[in-house]
């Protein structure tokens, strides 16, 4: 599995990140997933690397952060209820 469309840039575009996530989602084998991620990692800057790793692991904020998005689903449900009413 090759990611030829991702090249070394100063900033990883969200489009490239989402394409990588789509490929990971479609991949069932753990080694194949590792292969995909190992092709992307060298293209990332030192600033992007920790963000990419957190996002791929399903985290938004670093472990040391007290920030969370726990209230977002509740807000979305309440907002949807008002739109549908």
SEMARFI-357392 format. One record per residue (C-alpha): x, y, z; residue in three letters; residue number from 1; chain. Coordinates in Angstrom, 3 decimals, decimal comma, always signed. Example, Ala and Ser with C-alpha at 12.3 -4.5 7.8 and 13.67 -1.06 7.14 Angstrom:
BEGIN
> px | py | pz | aa | i | ch
> +12,300 | -4,500 | +7,800 | ALA | 1 | A
> +13,670 | -1,060 | +7,140 | SER | 2 | A
This chain:
BEGIN
> px | py | pz | aa | i | ch
> +0,000 | +0,000 | +0,000 | UNK | 1 | A
> +1,617 | +3,280 | -1,104 | UNK | 2 | A
> +0,713 | +6,862 | -0,337 | UNK | 3 | A
> +2,334 | +8,444 | -3,364 | UNK | 4 | A
> +0,086 | +11,501 | -3,219 | UNK | 5 | A
> +1,574 | +12,680 | +0,110 | UNK | 6 | A
> +4,787 | +14,617 | -0,250 | UNK | 7 | A
> +7,004 | +16,465 | +2,208 | UNK | 8 | A
> +5,479 | +19,885 | +2,747 | UNK | 9 | A
> +5,715 | +22,491 | +5,445 | UNK | 10 | A
> +2,078 | +21,929 | +6,441 | UNK | 11 | A
> +0,033 | +18,759 | +6,145 | UNK | 12 | A
> -3,300 | +19,632 | +4,585 | UNK | 13 | A
> -6,413 | +18,412 | +6,346 | UNK | 14 | A
> -7,390 | +16,799 | +3,036 | UNK | 15 | A
> -4,249 | +14,634 | +3,200 | UNK | 16 | A
> -4,962 | +13,774 | +6,830 | UNK | 17 | A
> -8,552 | +12,775 | +6,028 | UNK | 18 | A
> -7,404 | +10,638 | +3,084 | UNK | 19 | A
> -4,965 | +8,871 | +5,393 | UNK | 20 | A
> -7,763 | +8,280 | +7,907 | UNK | 21 | A
> -9,997 | +6,883 | +5,154 | UNK | 22 | A
> -7,251 | +4,474 | +4,134 | UNK | 23 | A
> -6,780 | +3,412 | +7,748 | UNK | 24 | A
> -10,518 | +2,901 | +8,138 | UNK | 25 | A
> -10,627 | +0,672 | +5,058 | UNK | 26 | A
> -7,652 | -1,367 | +6,281 | UNK | 27 | A
> -8,246 | -4,361 | +8,527 | UNK | 28 | A
> -4,702 | -5,611 | +9,031 | UNK | 29 | A
> -2,655 | -4,100 | +11,821 | UNK | 30 | A
> +0,605 | -4,400 | +9,847 | UNK | 31 | A
> -1,003 | -2,701 | +6,851 | UNK | 32 | A
> -2,103 | +0,155 | +9,126 | UNK | 33 | A
> +1,427 | +0,453 | +10,472 | UNK | 34 | A
> +2,690 | +0,603 | +6,892 | UNK | 35 | A
> +0,319 | +3,470 | +6,044 | UNK | 36 | A
> +1,286 | +5,449 | +9,132 | UNK | 37 | A
> +5,004 | +4,788 | +8,619 | UNK | 38 | A
> +4,759 | +6,320 | +5,149 | UNK | 39 | A
> +3,135 | +9,485 | +6,491 | UNK | 40 | A
> +5,316 | +10,109 | +9,555 | UNK | 41 | A
> +8,481 | +11,131 | +7,646 | UNK | 42 | A
> +6,489 | +13,771 | +5,734 | UNK | 43 | A
> +5,437 | +15,587 | +8,914 | UNK | 44 | A
> +7,171 | +18,519 | +10,524 | UNK | 45 | A
> +8,179 | +18,358 | +14,183 | UNK | 46 | A
> +5,159 | +20,553 | +15,018 | UNK | 47 | A
> +2,707 | +18,345 | +13,108 | UNK | 48 | A
> +3,955 | +14,998 | +14,386 | UNK | 49 | A
> +2,415 | +15,078 | +17,899 | UNK | 50 | A
> -0,890 | +16,421 | +16,554 | UNK | 51 | A
> -1,062 | +13,730 | +13,855 | UNK | 52 | A
> -0,302 | +10,972 | +16,347 | UNK | 53 | A
> -2,917 | +12,243 | +18,827 | UNK | 54 | A
> -5,575 | +12,531 | +16,113 | UNK | 55 | A
> -4,850 | +9,076 | +14,671 | UNK | 56 | A
> -5,135 | +7,660 | +18,195 | UNK | 57 | A
> -8,547 | +9,324 | +18,518 | UNK | 58 | A
> -7,461 | +12,046 | +20,914 | UNK | 59 | A
> -7,773 | +15,765 | +20,381 | UNK | 60 | A
> -5,973 | +17,197 | +23,384 | UNK | 61 | A
> -2,690 | +16,023 | +24,937 | UNK | 62 | A
> -2,949 | +13,748 | +27,983 | UNK | 63 | A
> -1,760 | +16,545 | +30,278 | UNK | 64 | A
> -4,543 | +18,913 | +29,167 | UNK | 65 | A
> -7,669 | +19,373 | +31,275 | UNK | 66 | A
> -9,677 | +20,308 | +28,170 | UNK | 67 | A
> -12,350 | +17,918 | +26,952 | UNK | 68 | A
> -15,226 | +17,800 | +24,533 | UNK | 69 | A
> -17,561 | +15,747 | +26,717 | UNK | 70 | A
> -20,304 | +18,371 | +26,478 | UNK | 71 | A
> -20,268 | +18,514 | +22,665 | UNK | 72 | A
> -22,551 | +15,481 | +22,089 | UNK | 73 | A
> -25,093 | +16,853 | +24,566 | UNK | 74 | A
> -25,021 | +20,249 | +22,856 | UNK | 75 | A
> -25,475 | +18,608 | +19,446 | UNK | 76 | A
> -28,430 | +16,549 | +20,670 | UNK | 77 | A
> -30,114 | +19,600 | +22,208 | UNK | 78 | A
> -29,484 | +21,653 | +19,079 | UNK | 79 | A
> -30,845 | +18,886 | +16,841 | UNK | 80 | A
> -33,975 | +18,666 | +18,963 | UNK | 81 | A
> -34,632 | +22,383 | +18,501 | UNK | 82 | A
> -34,110 | +22,118 | +14,743 | UNK | 83 | A
> -36,487 | +19,174 | +14,444 | UNK | 84 | A
> -39,197 | +20,682 | +16,664 | UNK | 85 | A
